[in-house]
């Protein structure tokens, strides 16, 4: 079935299994990963094999440009996306984010890359972002044109723009200061840094753009001068940003070639201090956000 060279190399097959629960339905996915070193498809020189080098096709397939091209190409092929698996990841980012990053480790073992190769998570996140922004426009009594302006601001600036900035910053910091050993064989992929940002951004989005909508003008009325409204609103901000910091830490802590990743938890101290000061001074974060959104679309 498989073309094997005449050197009678043994064919080793490794079985990699994933098991997860989503929507109350248990599923088990099993895939076979064929070790390319033991299954030569194309002929290569003995010197190249002795030096452990890859063939030209294998090298091209594993370059950052090739991975980026493959990801962008799949972005417009919805039938090739695994939305069910992406929804499972979104669920476990709230309940057990360690399981999500365990899947990233499986991907490294089977596909030789840490970053996602399926844009389904990004597509679902974009849908959540659009729906929540429309909800914000309704709650703040914005017109159709103002809501569209707000949607463009939130998607292009808050999500993509800020995400690119944070991902690039973390990519530089981790590769320069958190590596156990500086080597060309190990590095933090920029795509993985962007995936970590998306993972951390999703719970923040749900808490601040969905859950908070219930309390802005109803129940507690966060957007008011009441202390209770300030307390509830700022507590939601504390939980959302805390999720972002913790999930970011888990993402880089999952990489075995990084050291001292605990420093990524240090912002918790500053976050707690700002939370206490905001309650003492009556600084309502949600009220400031509502004012900022209205100012954006003028």
C-alpha positions in Angstrom: 0.0 0.0 0.0 2.9 2.4 0.8 5.9 3.0 -1.4 8.9 2.0 0.7 12.5 2.2 -0.5 14.6 -1.0 -1.0 16.7 -0.5 2.2 14.0 -2.6 4.0 13.5 0.0 6.7 11.1 -0.9 9.3 7.7 0.9 9.2 6.8 2.2 12.6 3.3 3.4 13.2 2.4 5.4 16.2 -1.2 5.6 17.4 -2.2 8.9 18.8 -5.6 9.2 20.5 -7.6 12.0 21.7 -10.7 11.7 23.8 -13.0 14.5 24.7 -16.6 15.2 25.8 -18.7 17.9 24.1 -22.4 18.4 24.5 -22.8 15.3 26.6 -21.6 13.1 23.7 -18.4 11.2 24.2 -16.2 10.9 21.1 -12.9 9.3 20.5 -10.7 10.4 17.7 -7.8 8.2 16.7 -5.3 9.0 14.0 -2.3 7.2 12.7 1.0 9.1 12.4 3.6 7.6 10.2 7.1 8.4 11.1 8.6 10.0 8.0 12.1 9.0 8.9 11.1 5.4 8.7 8.9 5.7 5.7 10.9 7.4 2.9 8.7 8.5 0.1 11.3 10.1 -2.0 14.9 9.1 -2.4 17.5 11.0 -0.5 21.3 10.8 -0.4 23.0 8.8 2.4 24.9 11.8 3.4 21.7 13.8 4.0 20.2 11.0 6.1 23.4 10.7 8.1 23.3 14.4 8.9 19.7 14.2 9.9 18.7 16.7 7.2 15.3 16.9 5.6 14.6 16.7 1.9 13.8 19.8 0.0 10.1 19.0 -0.1 10.0 18.3 3.6 11.9 21.5 4.5 9.5 23.6 2.3 6.5 22.0 3.9 7.6 23.0 7.5 8.6 26.6 6.8 6.6 29.4 8.5 5.5 30.7 5.1 4.1 27.4 4.0 2.2 27.0 7.3 0.8 30.5 7.0 -0.3 29.9 3.4 -2.0 26.7 4.3 -3.8 28.4 7.2 -5.0 31.3 5.1 -6.1 29.0 2.3 -8.3 27.0 4.7 -9.8 30.2 6.0 -12.2 30.3 3.1 -13.0 26.6 3.0 -15.7 26.1 5.7 -16.4 22.5 4.8 -12.8 21.7 5.8 -13.1 23.3 9.2 -13.8 21.3 12.4 -16.2 23.7 14.1 -17.3 21.0 16.6 -13.7 20.6 17.9 -13.4 24.4 18.0 -16.6 24.6 20.1 -15.1 22.0 22.4 -12.0 24.1 22.9 -14.2 27.2 23.7 -16.1 25.2 26.3 -13.0 23.9 28.0 -11.3 27.3 28.1 -13.7 28.1 30.9 -13.7 24.7 32.7 -10.3 23.1 32.1 -8.0 25.2 29.9 -5.1 22.7 30.6 -6.9 20.2 28.4 -6.9 22.7 25.5 -3.2 23.1 25.6 -2.7 19.4 25.9 -4.2 19.2 22.4 -1.6 21.7 21.2 1.1 19.2 22.5 -0.6 16.4 20.5 -0.5 18.6 17.4 3.2 19.2 17.8 3.8 15.4 17.9 1.6 14.6 14.9 2.0 17.7 12.6 5.3 19.2 13.8 3.8 22.6 14.7 2.4 24.2 17.9 0.1 26.6 16.2 -3.4 25.7 15.0 -3.7 24.7 11.3 -7.5 24.9 11.4 -9.0 28.5 11.4 -12.3 27.2 12.8 -11.6 28.7 16.2 -10.9 32.1 14.7 -14.1 32.0 12.7 -16.2 31.1 15.7 -14.5 33.8 17.7 -15.3 36.4 15.0 -19.0 35.3 15.1 -19.1 35.7 18.9 -17.4 39.1 18.5 -19.9 40.4 15.9 -23.0 39.2 17.8 -21.8 40.7 21.1 -20.9 44.0 19.5 -24.4 44.2 18.0 -25.8 43.5 21.5 -23.7 46.4 22.9 -25.1 48.7 20.2 -28.6 47.7 21.2 -28.0 48.2 24.9 -26.4 51.6 24.3 -29.3 52.7 22.0 -27.0 53.1 18.9 -28.3 53.4 15.4 -27.5 51.1 12.6 -24.6 53.2 11.2 -23.1 53.7 14.7 -23.3 49.9 15.4 -21.5 49.1 12.2 -18.8 51.6 13.1 -18.5 50.1 16.5 -18.3 46.6 14.9 -15.4 47.7 12.7 -13.6 49.2 15.6 -13.9 46.2 17.9 -13.0 43.6 15.2 -10.2 45.5 13.4 -8.6 47.4 16.4 -9.6 45.6 19.7 -9.3 42.1 18.5 -7.0 41.9 15.4 -4.9 45.0 16.0 -4.3 44.6 19.7 -4.0 40.9 19.2 -1.2 41.3 16.7 0.6 43.7 19.0 0.4 41.5 22.1 1.3 38.4 20.1 4.4 40.0 18.6 5.5 41.4 22.0 5.1 38.0 23.7 6.8 36.3 20.8 9.8 38.5 21.1 10.0 38.4 24.9 9.6 34.6 25.2 12.2 33.9 22.4 14.7 36.3 23.8 14.4 36.1 27.6 12.5 32.9 28.5 14.3 30.2 26.5 16.1 27.5 28.5 18.8 27.2 25.8 19.2 29.6 22.9 19.0 27.2 19.9 17.7 27.4 16.3 16.0 24.0 16.9 13.5 25.4 19.4 11.6 28.6 19.2 8.1 30.0 20.0 6.1 30.2 16.8 4.4 33.5 16.2 1.3 31.6 15.2 1.3 29.9 18.5 1.6 33.2 20.3 -1.4 34.5 18.4 -3.3 31.3 19.3 -2.5 31.9 23.0 -3.9 35.4 22.7 -7.1 34.1 21.0 -7.5 31.5 23.7 -7.2 34.1 26.5 -9.3 36.7 24.7 -12.4 34.4 24.3 -13.3 34.2 28.0 -12.7 37.9 28.4 -15.0 38.5 25.4 -17.8 36.3 26.9 -17.6 37.9 30.3 -17.4 41.6 29.2 -19.4 41.5 26.0 -22.1 39.0 26.9 -22.5 38.5 30.6 -22.0 42.1 31.4 -24.7 43.2 29.0 -27.3 41.8 31.4 -26.2 44.1 34.2 -25.6 47.4 32.3 -29.1 48.7 32.3 -30.9 45.9 34.2 -30.8 44.0 37.5 -27.8 45.8 39.1 -27.5 48.7 36.6 -23.7 48.8 36.3 -23.8 52.0 34.3 -24.8 54.1 37.2 -23.3 56.0 40.2 -24.3 53.2 42.7 -21.5 51.5 44.6 -23.2 48.1 44.0 -23.1 48.7 40.2 -19.4 49.7 40.4 -18.6 46.6 42.6 -20.4 44.2 40.2 -19.0 45.7 37.1 -15.4 46.0 38.3 -15.6 42.4 39.7 -16.5 41.2 36.2 -13.5 43.0 34.8 -11.3 41.4 37.5 -12.5 37.9 36.6 -12.2 38.6 32.8 -8.7 40.0 32.9 -7.7 37.3 35.4 -8.8 34.7 33.0 -6.7 36.3 30.3 -3.5 36.4 32.4 -4.0 32.8 33.6 -4.7 31.3 30.2 -1.8 33.2 28.7 0.4 31.7 31.4 -0.8 28.2 30.7 -0.1 28.6 27.0 3.5 29.4 27.5 4.0 27.1 30.4 3.0 24.2 28.1 6.1 24.7 26.0 8.9 22.5 27.5 11.7 24.7 26.2 10.7 27.8 28.1 11.8 28.7 31.7 10.6 31.0 34.4 7.1 31.3 32.9 5.7 32.1 36.3 6.7 35.7 35.7 3.6 35.9 33.4 1.5 35.6 36.6 3.0 38.7 38.1 0.4 41.1 36.6 -2.1 39.6 39.0 -0.6 41.8 41.7 -1.1 44.9 39.7 -4.6 43.8 38.7 -5.6 43.3 42.4 -4.2 46.7 43.3 -6.2 48.4 40.6 -9.3 46.6 41.6 -9.1 47.8 45.2 -8.2 51.4 44.1 -11.1 51.5 41.7 -13.6 50.5 44.4 -12.1 53.1 46.8 -12.3 55.9 44.3 -15.6 54.9 42.6 -13.9 54.3 39.2 -16.5 52.3 37.3 -14.7 50.4 34.5 -17.9 49.5 32.7 -19.2 53.0 32.7 -15.9 54.2 31.2 -16.2 51.5 28.5 -19.7 52.6 27.6 -18.6 56.2 27.3 -15.6 55.2 25.2 -17.7 53.1 22.8 -20.1 56.0 22.3 -17.2 58.4 21.7 -15.7 56.1 19.1 -18.8 56.2 16.8 -19.4 59.9 16.9 
